[in-house]
Amino acid sequence: MAEHTNANATWTWGIRYVATIVVVLVLAALLGSMDLFSKTTIAKKALSATKLVHFIGYGAALATFWMFGQHLSAACRQYGRSPCRWSPKNVTKGVRLD
């Protein structure tokens, strides 16, 4: 029983990554829709502040998703858990490249 609880505690980092991604996406959407950002232009009206806020927010969410994948990959190698069934070694096991 203690081993099961410890295993659940080691995977709580995934919830943190997902929560961070959701918060960043919501904040980027909300800040980008504010009048302050939508009416502000940068570089002679070629770039609006809304587009810049969306780019930074969505880029941060993408970077967080990439870090989540890196952490998941390392955890799969360390613990040998079932989410690793899609690892390249398992996916290409039956594939022949002649």
N, C-alpha and C positions, 0 to 999 in steps of 0.2 A: 504494500500500500504506500509506503513512504517513497518507493522508487517511482510510482505513478505520479505522485504529487510533485516530486522533483522534476520529472520530465515535463509536466505542465508548466512549471515555473520557468523552465529554460526556454519555452516557446512563447512566453508573454511578450518578448521583444517584437514579434510579428504584429501584435495588436498595436503596439506603439507606432510602428512604421505606417500601418494602414491609417491610424488616427491622424498622424502627422500629414499624410498625403491628402486626406479628406479636408482637414483644416486649411491647408495651404490652397487647395483648389477653391474652397468656398471664399476664403479671404481675397484671392485674386479676382474672383468673379464679382464680389461685392465692392471691392475698392475700385475696380475698373469701371463699374457702372455708376459711380458717384459723379455728380456734376463737376466737382473740382477737377477730376482727371479727364473727363470727357471733353471739357471746354479748353483744356490746356494743350497747346501744341508745342512741339520741339522741332527745331531745325526748319524754319520757314514752312510750317504746316505740312511738312512731309511725314512727320511722325507725331501721333497724338500720345499723350501721357497714358491714355487707356491701353493702347497697344503695348506700350512699354511695361505697364503694370502686369498685363496679361502674360507677356513674354517672360518676365522675371518670375512670376508666380507659377506658371505652367512649367518653366524650366526647373524651378526648385522642386516641384512635385515629381518631375521626371528624374531628377538626380536622386531624390529620396527613394523612388521606386528602384533605381539602379542599385543603390546601397542595400535596399531590402533584398534584392536578388543575390547580391554578393554575400550577404549574411546568411541567407537561406542555403546557398550553395556550400558555404563553409560548415554550416550546421549539419547539412545532409552528409557531408563527408565525415564529420566527427561522430555523429550518432547513428548513421545508417538507418534513418527513419523512412517510412513509406513515401513521403513526398518526393523522395529521390528517384522514384520509378521513372521519371522523365529525364534523368541525367543522360548525357550523350552516350555513356558507356552502355546503359540499359536499352536505350532507344535503337542504337545501331547494332545490337547484339545479333539479330537475325538478318541483317542487310549484307549482301555480297556486292562488292564493287569490282566486277571483272573487267 
